[in-house]
Amino acid sequence: MAKKNKFSFVLGALALASTFPASASFTGYYDVANWATTYVPDPNNGSVDTTNAPASVTLIGPSNLTIFSYVDFTIPVAGSQTISFDWEYESLDTASNDDPTFDPFGYLLNGLFKQLTIDGGPSTQLGSVSVQVSAGDTFGFEQQSLDGLDGPGITVISDFTAVPEPATLGLLGIGLAAFGARRRCKA
């Protein structure tokens, strides 16, 4: 009977754990099909390339002579989590010596843009980022064009992960302990 209780406990723990979304790459809840793409102001310029998903997503900024235009790729978050990703940027803006100043890339949290590229920096840049998000937040990426001239900025986002916060994991642990105690009482 003890083996059966342990087995039931493990199955229950796995079932409960599966209710807390965790994602590696653009899969599960964070599958690319669940993200929204927004083009401002022209839906015919700039793009989001999901050909390499779930491994990576590429944002290609506008270059259509429209001052301050951008492409966004956003999703409501699945709860309190740490979202992490790697990014690799290249500026094709020949007028500014490929400087990313006029074609910045960054992430969005509830519509607020956090620039990751460094103005005046090299034409290729890269980094790794971790962002704390909460239930009800909207997270995403934005590739901008401030001048709409002479070539876009292009950014590849990879190694995307979303991991529940430790507090959420603590609640999971409390739930599992209660489940185990209940199972022992019935035995």
N, C-alpha and C positions, 0 to 999 in steps of 0.2 A: 504494500500500500504506500510506503514511503517513496518508492521510486515513481509511482504514478503521480503522487502529489508534486514531486520535484519536476517531473515532465510537464504537468499541467501548469506549474508556476512559470517555467521557461516559455511555454507556448503563450501564456497570458502576457508575460513581459514583452515578448516579441510583437504580439498584437497591439499592445498599448504603445510601444515604442514606434510602431509604424504610423500612428496618428500624428506624430510630431514630424513635420516635413524637414528633411535634410536632403540636400541635392548636391551632386557632383557634376559639374559641367551643366550645360543647358538641357537638363532632363527632368522628368517628373513634373512637379508643379511649375518649375522654371523652364520647361520645354519652350523652344522659340515660338511655337504656335500660340502660346498664351500671352506673349508680349504684344504691346501696341506700338505701332510706328507712326510718328507724327512728323510732317514736313511743314516748315514755316518759312516763307509764305507759299511756296510753290511745290505741290506734290509731284511735279515732274522733274525735280532736281534733288540730288543727294539720294542716298539709298542705304539700306541695311541688307547685307549679303549674309544669308544663313546657310549657304551651300556647305560649309564645313562644320555645321552644328551636328552633334552636340559639343564637339571639341572647341569650337570658336565661332565668334560672330564678328563681322567687319562692318564698321560704319564708314561711309564715304560721304564727306561733307559736300554741301552745295557749292557750285561754281558757276552761277547763272547771272552774274551782274546785279544781283539783288543785295543791297546792303543789309546786314544782319539777318542772315537766314541760317537755319539749322535743321538737323534731323535728330529726332529723339527715339529711343527704344526703351519703353517703360513697362513696369508690372507692379501691381499691388503686392506687398510682401506677405508671406505666409505666416507671420507671427514674429515674436521677438527673436531675432537671429543676428549672427555676424555674417555678413556677405563679404566674400573675398574674391579678388580676381587679379589677373595680370593684364597689362595693356602694353601694346607696342604701336607707336604713332610714327607716321611719316608725313611731312608737309611736302606737297608738290607745288606750292605757291612760288612760282619763279620770280615774281616781281619783288618779293621781300627776301630774296636769297634763301628761299626755303625755310625761313624763320616761322615758327608756329604762331607768332603774335596775331596774325589775322585769321587763323584757322584753328582755334583752341579746341581741345578735347577735355572732357571731364565727366563726372557722374552727377546725377540728379537725385536729391532726396526731398520729397514733397515739393517738387518744382523749383527748388533752389539749386543753382549750378555751382559745383565745386570744381574749379579748373585744376587739371592735373598736369597739363603741359606747361612748360616754363617759357614765358615770353622772352624773346631774344636768345633763346637756347638753340641747340643744334636742330637740324631738320628731322632727325630721328631721335625719339625718346622712348623710354619704357619705364615700367614700374610695377609694383605690387601694392594693392590697397586692401584694407579691411575696414568695413563700415558697420556700425551698430544700427540696426533698424528695429522698429516695433510694429506690432499689429496695427493696421490702419495706415501705415506709411506707404508711399509709392516710391519705388526705386527705379533708376534707369541710367542710361548713358546718353550723352549729347555730343555731337560733332558740329561745331559752329563754323560759320564763315562770316567774318565781320565786314569784308569788302566785296565778296562775291567775284573776285578777279583771279586770273592767272593760275588756277589749279586748286584742288581741294586738299584738305587734311584727310588722312585715312588712318583709322585705328582698328587694330585687331584686339578683341577681348577674348582671353582664354583662361583656363584653370578657374572657372567660375564655381564657387561653392557657397552654400547657405547652410549654416550650422546653428541649431537652436542654442539660445543663450544658456549659461550655467544655471540661472534661476529656473528656466524651463526644464532643464535636465534634473534639477533638484525636485521640482514638482513631480516629474516622472518617477524619480526614486521613491518619493513618499507614496505615490500611487502603487508602485510595485511592492513596497513593504506592506501596505495595507492589503493588497491582493494576496500576498503570501501569508499574512497573519490570518486572513479570512479562510484561506484554503486549509491552514493547519487546524483551525477551530472545527471545521467540518469533518476532519479526519478522525 
